Amino acid sequence: MSTKRVASGSASAPKPKKCRKSINLETKLEVLKKSDEGMRLKDIANLFNLAPSTVVTIKKDKDKIKSSAKNATPLTAKLATRHRPPIMEEMERLLALWVDDMCSRDDSPMTNILMQEKARSLYDDLLAKDEASAGPSGAAAPPPFNASKGWLERFKNRNHLHSVTQSGEAASADKEAAQAYLPVLKKIIEDKSIFNYQLSRTRQVRALEEETAEEDDPEPQLHLTRKILADVISKFESGIHDIVNNDPNRERSLKFENTVRSALTAYKMLHQEKVHQAQQTTITSFFTKPAATSPASSTSTSSDDDAPTSPQ
């Protein structure tokens, strides 16, 4: 009886649970490479510490594994632990490209919701294309895809997109703080508007003062007086005399003399006009100037007029 009880007790004892061993994509490719080189199945299993049945399964899924390897980057190949449908691989590849493009734009914040919606859209498009190209076949349909939060986190881990959604999520989280800041911002804008108005008025007053100062103190005008013209003409005549009398090249000195005298012609005429105007002004003022009379002469004249005329 005791022996049977012990036996029954040992039979009811729980067996140790086998741990599922994950095999990444890189290991699967190495297994296929050794198989293609002609290594025996048993040797491959011993080399990679795998069960022979696992090696057989990898060889059966050879085409699917190589298709997944084409769409995977070296880093994601090390992280991939099991085979997924090709449509999932293609969808994630397109989604990663879309996320990269959106993040390159400053006006396009990325959020988890946007990524999930885009993933579902891409998956549905690829699924429709596969169904249209396959036609009525007996192939198993790909599993449904819901773009769950768990899948999204794994997708971001595989493609190192942890910081992609920080700006968008942070913007959503700070929405309430931004709303609370609006009254403060409005007050700042109003104060700035008042300051700008005062600054504008100050600039207008300053500009008006500068214009008034310019009108009160006009710039002196330039004039060519008779004295200046006479001095300049005299200096040029002296220079012409020195050149003509001392230059051994007669042709050159004559050319110089003609050029200078031609340039001085206008100034000589202007000088003559000013001299003529001065003379005319002097003559006119001479004839129009009233004669000065003294009190004595006026008294004498008055007395003479009042005195009786003596008979002749």
VEXKE-781306 format. One line per 5 residues: number of its first residue (from 1); for each residue x negated, y negated, z negated of C-alpha. Coordinates in pm, 1 decimal, m for minus. Layout:
BEGIN
NUM	X Y Z ~ ...
***
This chain:
BEGIN
1	0.0 0.0 0.0 ~ m274.5 m240.1 m94.3 ~ m460.8 m160.6 223.1 ~ m156.7 m237.1 435.4 ~ m100.3 m563.3 247.0
6	m456.2 m670.9 309.2 ~ m421.7 m582.0 673.7 ~ m95.9 m768.3 705.8 ~ m248.6 m1063.0 525.0 ~ m546.4 m1071.8 754.5
11	m321.0 m1046.0 1056.9 ~ m117.9 m1346.7 947.0 ~ m429.2 m1562.2 894.9 ~ m442.0 m1852.6 1150.4 ~ m694.6 m1819.9 1427.4
16	m939.9 m2104.9 1477.9 ~ m812.9 m2345.0 1743.4 ~ m1027.8 m2372.4 2050.6 ~ m1140.1 m2723.2 2129.9 ~ m1076.9 m2835.3 2484.6
21	m1401.4 m2931.4 2649.1 ~ m1389.2 m3232.3 2880.8 ~ m1583.8 m3212.2 3203.8 ~ m1663.1 m3538.0 3374.2 ~ m1671.9 m3591.6 3748.4
26	m2049.2 m3606.0 3761.0 ~ m2077.4 m3258.5 3604.6 ~ m1822.6 m3116.8 3847.5 ~ m2021.3 m3251.6 4140.4 ~ m2337.7 m3090.3 4001.9
31	m2152.8 m2757.9 3971.2 ~ m2042.3 m2780.6 4334.6 ~ m2394.8 m2872.1 4440.9 ~ m2542.6 m2563.9 4270.7 ~ m2271.8 m2347.4 4424.9
36	m2349.8 m2481.5 4772.5 ~ m2718.1 m2405.9 4713.3 ~ m2627.2 m2038.7 4661.2 ~ m2660.6 m2009.9 4283.9 ~ m2454.5 m1726.8 4131.1
41	m2135.8 m1809.4 3940.9 ~ m2272.2 m1658.4 3617.1 ~ m2593.5 m1860.3 3640.3 ~ m2398.7 m2182.7 3700.3 ~ m2181.2 m2112.0 3396.0
46	m2487.3 m2053.9 3178.9 ~ m2663.5 m2363.0 3314.6 ~ m2379.2 m2602.2 3231.7 ~ m2249.9 m2406.9 2928.9 ~ m1914.4 m2345.7 3095.7
51	m1681.9 m2051.0 3113.9 ~ m1696.1 m1858.1 3444.6 ~ m1324.1 m1923.6 3494.9 ~ m1389.8 m2297.4 3468.6 ~ m1654.1 m2274.5 3739.8
56	m1407.2 m2086.8 3961.3 ~ m1144.1 m2358.3 3907.1 ~ m1394.6 m2629.3 3996.3 ~ m1482.0 m2448.4 4318.7 ~ m1113.1 m2417.6 4409.1
61	m1063.7 m2794.6 4357.3 ~ m1372.8 m2877.1 4563.1 ~ m1193.0 m3099.7 4816.9 ~ m999.6 m3293.7 4554.7 ~ m1310.5 m3354.2 4345.1
66	m1510.1 m3486.1 4640.3 ~ m1219.3 m3710.6 4740.8 ~ m1211.7 m3857.8 4391.3 ~ m1587.9 m3908.2 4400.2 ~ m1558.5 m4125.9 4711.8
71	m1328.5 m4371.9 4533.6 ~ m1517.3 m4370.9 4201.9 ~ m1809.0 m4591.3 4105.1 ~ m2117.7 m4434.2 3942.5 ~ m2002.0 m4554.8 3601.9
76	m1642.9 m4432.8 3634.1 ~ m1771.0 m4098.5 3762.3 ~ m1948.1 m4044.6 3431.2 ~ m1632.2 m4134.4 3240.3 ~ m1386.3 m3925.7 3442.9
81	m1308.3 m3603.5 3258.6 ~ m1035.2 m3445.4 3465.6 ~ m905.2 m3452.1 3814.2 ~ m623.5 m3691.7 3892.9 ~ m402.8 m3717.4 4202.4
86	m570.3 m3902.7 4492.1 ~ m283.6 m4150.6 4498.8 ~ m376.5 m4257.4 4145.0 ~ m741.1 m4298.4 4242.0 ~ m647.8 m4513.2 4541.7
91	m399.8 m4720.7 4342.9 ~ m655.5 m4796.9 4071.8 ~ m917.6 m4885.7 4331.8 ~ m680.8 m5134.4 4497.9 ~ m570.9 m5268.9 4160.4
96	m931.8 m5330.3 4054.4 ~ m991.7 m5526.1 4377.0 ~ m675.2 m5729.1 4318.6 ~ m772.9 m5810.5 3960.8 ~ m1118.3 m5919.1 4073.2
101	m967.7 m6148.1 4338.1 ~ m718.1 m6300.4 4096.0 ~ m984.1 m6363.4 3832.8 ~ m1195.1 m6552.1 4087.1 ~ m920.5 m6814.3 4105.9
106	m914.1 m7072.6 3829.3 ~ m536.8 m7128.1 3858.1 ~ m438.9 m6760.1 3822.2 ~ m447.2 m6641.0 3458.4 ~ m434.9 m6262.2 3425.3
111	m208.4 m6084.5 3176.6 ~ m134.6 m5721.1 3095.8 ~ 220.9 m5756.6 3227.2 ~ 96.8 m5880.6 3564.6 ~ m145.6 m5589.2 3591.6
116	126.2 m5335.2 3506.6 ~ 369.4 m5480.9 3759.9 ~ 103.3 m5484.4 4032.0 ~ 4.2 m5124.9 3950.8 ~ 364.2 m5003.2 3986.6
121	401.5 m5195.1 4312.5 ~ 81.6 m5047.9 4459.4 ~ 175.7 m4697.1 4346.9 ~ 520.6 m4721.0 4507.2 ~ 371.8 m4848.4 4834.3
126	113.6 m4569.4 4849.9 ~ 376.4 m4310.1 4759.9 ~ 603.8 m4429.3 5040.0 ~ 316.9 m4411.1 5290.4 ~ 225.9 m4058.4 5181.3
131	585.0 m3939.9 5212.4 ~ 618.2 m4096.0 5556.7 ~ 294.3 m3939.3 5682.6 ~ 351.4 m3595.8 5525.2 ~ 706.3 m3551.4 5652.1
136	929.0 m3267.8 5529.9 ~ 663.2 m3043.3 5381.4 ~ 664.9 m2818.6 5080.9 ~ 379.0 m3000.2 4907.1 ~ 436.0 m3095.5 4547.1
141	528.8 m3459.5 4496.9 ~ 294.0 m3675.1 4286.7 ~ 401.8 m3727.2 3926.4 ~ 601.5 m4040.7 3837.7 ~ 401.0 m4343.0 3731.5
146	525.9 m4593.4 3473.8 ~ 211.0 m4803.6 3417.7 ~ 229.6 m4754.5 3043.1 ~ 21.1 m4945.5 2791.8 ~ m189.7 m4637.3 2729.4
151	m269.3 m4600.6 3098.2 ~ m350.1 m4973.5 3119.4 ~ m598.0 m4951.7 2833.3 ~ m766.1 m4650.4 2992.7 ~ m777.4 m4830.4 3327.6
156	m942.4 m5133.6 3168.2 ~ m1191.0 m4909.5 2990.6 ~ m1281.0 m4733.6 3313.8 ~ m1331.4 m5063.0 3498.1 ~ m1462.8 m5270.1 3205.5
161	m1183.0 m5526.8 3220.1 ~ m1149.7 m5594.2 2846.9 ~ m1213.1 m5968.1 2877.7 ~ m1007.3 m6019.8 3192.0 ~ m676.5 m6082.7 3017.3
166	m814.4 m6287.2 2731.1 ~ m747.4 m6623.4 2893.5 ~ m392.5 m6538.7 2993.7 ~ m303.7 m6369.1 2664.0 ~ m462.4 m6648.1 2466.5
171	m262.4 m6901.4 2664.8 ~ 58.9 m6716.8 2581.4 ~ m37.3 m6688.5 2214.6 ~ m113.9 m7059.3 2192.9 ~ 211.2 m7166.5 2356.8
176	372.7 m7257.4 2024.8 ~ 68.6 m7455.5 1917.7 ~ 75.1 m7640.4 2249.3 ~ 443.5 m7724.7 2204.1 ~ 372.8 m7858.9 1856.6
181	91.7 m8073.8 1996.4 ~ 314.1 m8241.9 2258.7 ~ 436.0 m8526.7 2029.7 ~ 78.0 m8602.0 1930.4 ~ m28.8 m8602.9 2293.7
186	258.8 m8833.1 2384.8 ~ 152.7 m9078.5 2112.8 ~ m206.0 m9071.2 2239.7 ~ m88.3 m9142.8 2594.5 ~ 126.9 m9433.8 2475.3
191	m160.7 m9579.4 2273.6 ~ m389.4 m9538.9 2572.3 ~ m135.1 m9714.7 2795.7 ~ m124.3 m10008.6 2555.0 ~ m503.8 m10017.0 2545.7
196	m521.8 m10006.7 2926.8 ~ m272.4 m10294.7 2948.9 ~ m473.4 m10502.7 2703.3 ~ m793.7 m10421.0 2888.0 ~ m634.9 m10521.2 3218.8
201	m517.3 m10852.6 3074.2 ~ m863.7 m10920.5 2932.6 ~ m1022.1 m10855.4 3271.3 ~ m772.8 m11087.6 3441.9 ~ m843.6 m11369.1 3195.4
206	m1217.7 m11319.5 3234.6 ~ m1189.8 m11327.1 3614.9 ~ m982.8 m11648.2 3596.2 ~ m1241.7 m11809.3 3369.6 ~ m1520.2 m11714.7 3611.2
211	m1327.9 m11863.8 3904.3 ~ m1267.8 m12185.8 3708.7 ~ m1635.9 m12205.3 3618.6 ~ m1731.6 m12165.8 3983.4 ~ m1493.6 m12446.7 4082.2
216	m1629.4 m12677.0 3809.7 ~ m1990.2 m12608.8 3904.7 ~ m2001.4 m12563.0 4283.3 ~ m2320.0 m12454.6 4448.5 ~ m2527.3 m12741.1 4588.7
221	m2495.5 m12781.6 4964.3 ~ m2805.8 m12795.0 5180.9 ~ m2878.3 m13099.8 5399.0 ~ m3145.6 m13186.2 5652.5 ~ m3231.4 m13545.5 5571.9
226	m3423.6 m13784.5 5794.6 ~ m3726.5 m13756.6 5569.3 ~ m3731.4 m13375.2 5580.1 ~ m3691.3 m13372.8 5958.6 ~ m3963.4 m13634.9 6003.1
231	m4206.6 m13441.7 5783.1 ~ m4141.2 m13112.0 5961.7 ~ m4176.4 m13264.7 6308.4 ~ m4498.5 m13439.3 6204.0 ~ m4647.1 m13114.0 6072.9
236	m4561.2 m12925.4 6389.3 ~ m4707.7 m13202.6 6606.2 ~ m5026.7 m13189.2 6401.3 ~ m5041.0 m12811.5 6440.5 ~ m4988.9 m12834.6 6815.9
241	m5269.8 m13089.3 6837.1 ~ m5509.7 m12863.6 6645.6 ~ m5428.4 m12556.4 6855.8 ~ m5455.7 m12733.3 7190.8 ~ m5784.9 m12903.0 7105.0
246	m5953.6 m12597.1 6951.2 ~ m5824.2 m12291.2 7138.1 ~ m6071.1 m12191.8 7412.6 ~ m5792.0 m12009.2 7597.0 ~ m5614.1 m12292.0 7772.6
251	m5332.6 m12078.6 7906.4 ~ m5251.2 m11942.3 7562.1 ~ m5256.6 m12286.0 7397.5 ~ m5027.0 m12435.6 7662.9 ~ m4782.1 m12149.3 7620.2
256	m4786.4 m12206.3 7244.1 ~ m4732.1 m12579.7 7289.3 ~ m4436.2 m12531.3 7525.0 ~ m4274.4 m12274.4 7295.5 ~ m4304.4 m12488.4 6982.4
261	m4190.2 m12808.4 7153.3 ~ m3892.2 m12625.8 7300.4 ~ m3796.0 m12502.5 6953.0 ~ m3842.3 m12851.6 6805.4 ~ m3621.2 m13020.5 7063.8
266	m3298.3 m12964.1 6868.7 ~ m3450.9 m13093.9 6544.8 ~ m3594.8 m13400.2 6720.3 ~ m3251.2 m13482.6 6862.3 ~ m3096.4 m13437.2 6516.4
271	m3358.1 m13668.5 6367.4 ~ m3290.1 m13932.9 6632.8 ~ m2915.5 m13913.1 6564.6 ~ m2969.2 m13965.8 6191.8 ~ m3201.8 m14260.4 6258.9
276	m2945.2 m14413.3 6495.3 ~ m2664.6 m14363.2 6242.4 ~ m2872.2 m14529.6 5971.8 ~ m2946.5 m14828.4 6194.0 ~ m2582.9 m14862.2 6296.4
281	m2472.1 m14850.9 5934.6 ~ m2720.3 m15123.5 5843.5 ~ m2603.6 m15354.1 6123.2 ~ m2236.3 m15297.3 6045.4 ~ m2281.8 m15362.8 5676.5
286	m2472.4 m15681.9 5758.1 ~ m2189.8 m15833.5 5959.0 ~ m1911.5 m15722.0 5728.4 ~ m2076.8 m15838.4 5402.8 ~ m1890.4 m16144.7 5253.7
291	m2091.4 m16461.9 5189.8 ~ m2164.5 m16528.6 4824.7 ~ m2042.6 m16865.0 4685.7 ~ m2165.4 m17030.5 4368.7 ~ m1946.6 m17228.3 4123.9
296	m2148.5 m17543.8 4187.1 ~ m2091.8 m17533.9 4559.4 ~ m1725.0 m17463.4 4515.1 ~ m1695.6 m17755.8 4271.7 ~ m1883.3 m17981.6 4507.9
301	m1660.9 m17885.3 4792.9 ~ m1354.6 m17942.6 4585.1 ~ m1474.6 m18285.8 4474.9 ~ m1556.9 m18379.6 4829.5 ~ m1211.5 m18284.2 4940.3
306	m1053.3 m18482.1 4659.9 ~ m1267.0 m18794.7 4708.8 ~ m1110.0 m19076.6 4910.3 ~ m1249.3 m19138.8 5251.7 ~ m1424.4 m19476.1 5273.8
311	m1313.9 m19703.1 5551.5 ~ m1542.5 m19721.7 5841.1
***
